[in-house]
Amino acid sequence: MNEQEPETTEIEVEELEPAPPEVEEAAAPAAPEQRGEAPARGERRRPRYISRRKVCFFCAEKVADISYKNLDTLRRYLSDRGKIEPRRKTGTCAKHQRRLTLALKHARHLALLPYTADHIRVPGAFPSRS
């Protein structure tokens, strides 16, 4: 029995030895970019998009009063369906958004601006009466 014990310990020692470094490097897969392949679907690394901070038009131009009569300026803040665009989309500050909303509602009430997309008149859309 004494002769068998050293043999089994030698086998255990051989199994526990780490693999040579060449084998470990070959077993580890290289990154797809290093292999010249496109990365897998979930592994794509896109450059991070940094959006530009929106600046309030009225603060930048130092507009003192937002008039309901200035239709060209007010139309910029209406969607194609006639809705008032939100602050996060237009970049206006809270103070000017409140004044802009009042001016838009005043212009709508006086029929200078449409309430809905049905009221928007497109030039040339309808045939002339002649």
Protein Blocks (a to p, Z undefined) as FASTA:
>chain_A
ZZmmmmmmmmmmmmmpccdfklmmmmpccdfklnopacdfklpccddddddddddfklmn
opabdcfklmmlmmmmpcfkopacdfklnopafklmmmmmmmmmmmmmnopacfblklpc
cehkaccfZZ
